[in-house]
């Protein structure tokens, strides 16, 4: 992956203009970037590269994952919508992806992932550790059956906001309730990151 210099400029604008720079900088911690890099790489490996997917990211936070997806060498993306329940991150996500927003390729909006309505080829949730079992079930129910699903979680139980971590990849698989095409993990200094690519089960 090679990040466009225009996008780096907008990343810096988002940090410089923020009232809480430390919170934005958390998006650029090594573990955060590695988690996103892992997602982009394996999506490239498990998606029709001739397709032009519409992507929805739930728990999109500051929009860094969307920006990294746009910078993929192989994915030709029609549109990304970044959704987060926190209204304070919407403007940051728009700034970080300003280059794509100006081209009509990116939208950031504030919404609850559990009740969000949308149509997408790929649905991403990298915040599984932040939502309860009940919230996850509601979220999964709303996903279009044709959508590819990408999930990430971790075993970082120490954070108070992590209310539903997984103990290992098998535990995360059981939590996910989806049919997997691929699953994997990688180590960071503080935790193990788990990832699954799949679809809803035919039930």
VOMIFI-864963 format. One record per residue (C-alpha): x, y, z; residue number from 1. Coordinates in steps of 0.25 Angstrom, whole numbers, plus 5000, padded with zeros to 4 digits. Example, Ala and Ser with C-alpha at 12.3 -4.5 7.8 and 13.67 -1.06 7.14 Angstrom:
residues 2
[r [5049,4982,5031],1]
[r [5055,4996,5029],2]
***
This chain:
residues 203
[r [5000,5000,5000],1]
[r [5005,5014,4996],2]
[r [4998,5026,5002],3]
[r [4995,5037,4993],4]
[r [5002,5050,4997],5]
[r [4989,5057,4996],6]
[r [4982,5048,5006],7]
[r [4994,5050,5016],8]
[r [4992,5065,5014],9]
[r [4977,5064,5019],10]
[r [4981,5054,5030],11]
[r [4990,5066,5035],12]
[r [4979,5076,5033],13]
[r [4970,5067,5042],14]
[r [4980,5066,5053],15]
[r [4984,5081,5053],16]
[r [4969,5085,5053],17]
[r [4964,5076,5064],18]
[r [4961,5081,5078],19]
[r [4966,5067,5083],20]
[r [4978,5064,5075],21]
[r [4982,5052,5084],22]
[r [4969,5045,5082],23]
[r [4971,5046,5066],24]
[r [4986,5042,5068],25]
[r [4981,5029,5074],26]
[r [4976,5025,5060],27]
[r [4990,5025,5056],28]
[r [4996,5016,5067],29]
[r [5004,5004,5061],30]
[r [4994,4994,5065],31]
[r [4982,5002,5059],32]
[r [4990,5004,5046],33]
[r [4994,4989,5046],34]
[r [4980,4984,5048],35]
[r [4975,4993,5036],36]
[r [4986,4988,5027],37]
[r [4983,4974,5030],38]
[r [4968,4977,5026],39]
[r [4972,4983,5013],40]
[r [4982,4972,5009],41]
[r [4972,4961,5012],42]
[r [4961,4968,5005],43]
[r [4969,4969,4993],44]
[r [4972,4954,4994],45]
[r [4957,4950,4996],46]
[r [4949,4960,4987],47]
[r [4947,4961,4972],48]
[r [4956,4971,4968],49]
[r [4948,4975,4955],50]
[r [4936,4979,4964],51]
[r [4934,4993,4968],52]
[r [4929,4990,4982],53]
[r [4920,4999,4991],54]
[r [4926,4998,5005],55]
[r [4920,5002,5019],56]
[r [4929,5003,5031],57]
[r [4922,5002,5044],58]
[r [4930,5008,5056],59]
[r [4937,5016,5045],60]
[r [4943,5025,5056],61]
[r [4952,5036,5050],62]
[r [4952,5030,5035],63]
[r [4966,5025,5034],64]
[r [4962,5011,5030],65]
[r [4953,5017,5019],66]
[r [4966,5025,5014],67]
[r [4974,5013,5014],68]
[r [4964,5005,5006],69]
[r [4964,5016,4996],70]
[r [4979,5015,4995],71]
[r [4979,5000,4992],72]
[r [4986,4997,4979],73]
[r [4976,4987,4975],74]
[r [4962,4991,4980],75]
[r [4954,5000,4970],76]
[r [4944,5005,4980],77]
[r [4931,5011,4976],78]
[r [4927,5018,4989],79]
[r [4930,5017,5004],80]
[r [4921,5021,5015],81]
[r [4927,5022,5029],82]
[r [4917,5021,5040],83]
[r [4920,5024,5055],84]
[r [4910,5027,5067],85]
[r [4920,5038,5072],86]
[r [4916,5051,5065],87]
[r [4929,5057,5069],88]
[r [4937,5048,5059],89]
[r [4929,5051,5046],90]
[r [4936,5064,5043],91]
[r [4950,5058,5045],92]
[r [4946,5046,5036],93]
[r [4941,5055,5025],94]
[r [4954,5063,5026],95]
[r [4963,5051,5026],96]
[r [4956,5046,5013],97]
[r [4954,5060,5007],98]
[r [4961,5056,4994],99]
[r [4950,5045,4992],100]
[r [4938,5053,4997],101]
[r [4941,5064,4987],102]
[r [4940,5053,4976],103]
[r [4927,5047,4982],104]
[r [4933,5034,4987],105]
[r [4932,5036,5002],106]
[r [4921,5040,5012],107]
[r [4923,5040,5027],108]
[r [4910,5041,5036],109]
[r [4906,5039,5050],110]
[r [4897,5027,5053],111]
[r [4895,5015,5061],112]
[r [4900,5003,5054],113]
[r [4889,4994,5061],114]
[r [4878,5002,5053],115]
[r [4886,5007,5041],116]
[r [4879,5005,5028],117]
[r [4888,5003,5015],118]
[r [4891,4995,5003],119]
[r [4906,4990,5002],120]
[r [4914,4980,4995],121]
[r [4924,4979,5007],122]
[r [4920,4982,5022],123]
[r [4932,4984,5031],124]
[r [4931,4985,5047],125]
[r [4945,4986,5053],126]
[r [4938,4990,5067],127]
[r [4932,4976,5071],128]
[r [4939,4978,5085],129]
[r [4931,4991,5087],130]
[r [4917,4985,5086],131]
[r [4909,4975,5094],132]
[r [4904,4962,5089],133]
[r [4890,4968,5088],134]
[r [4895,4980,5079],135]
[r [4903,4971,5071],136]
[r [4891,4962,5068],137]
[r [4883,4974,5064],138]
[r [4894,4979,5055],139]
[r [4896,4965,5048],140]
[r [4881,4964,5046],141]
[r [4881,4976,5037],142]
[r [4892,4973,5028],143]
[r [4888,4970,5014],144]
[r [4889,4955,5011],145]
[r [4897,4957,4999],146]
[r [4908,4966,5006],147]
[r [4922,4961,5009],148]
[r [4925,4963,5024],149]
[r [4938,4967,5030],150]
[r [4939,4966,5045],151]
[r [4951,4970,5055],152]
[r [4952,4968,5070],153]
[r [4963,4966,5080],154]
[r [4967,4961,5094],155]
[r [4970,4974,5100],156]
[r [4961,4973,5112],157]
[r [4968,4984,5120],158]
[r [4961,4995,5113],159]
[r [4948,4999,5120],160]
[r [4941,5002,5107],161]
[r [4944,4988,5102],162]
[r [4931,4981,5107],163]
[r [4932,4968,5098],164]
[r [4946,4964,5095],165]
[r [4949,4950,5090],166]
[r [4959,4940,5097],167]
[r [4964,4935,5084],168]
[r [4961,4933,5069],169]
[r [4952,4921,5072],170]
[r [4944,4929,5082],171]
[r [4943,4941,5072],172]
[r [4938,4931,5062],173]
[r [4927,4926,5071],174]
[r [4923,4940,5074],175]
[r [4922,4944,5060],176]
[r [4911,4935,5056],177]
[r [4915,4936,5041],178]
[r [4920,4926,5030],179]
[r [4935,4929,5029],180]
[r [4943,4929,5016],181]
[r [4956,4933,5023],182]
[r [4960,4936,5038],183]
[r [4973,4940,5044],184]
[r [4981,4948,5055],185]
[r [4993,4956,5058],186]
[r [5000,4960,5070],187]
[r [5003,4974,5075],188]
[r [5011,4978,5087],189]
[r [4998,4979,5096],190]
[r [4988,4970,5089],191]
[r [4984,4960,5078],192]
[r [4976,4965,5067],193]
[r [4966,4955,5061],194]
[r [4959,4956,5047],195]
[r [4948,4948,5040],196]
[r [4943,4950,5025],197]
[r [4930,4943,5022],198]
[r [4915,4944,5019],199]
[r [4902,4942,5027],200]
[r [4899,4927,5029],201]
[r [4887,4922,5021],202]
[r [4877,4919,5033],203]
***
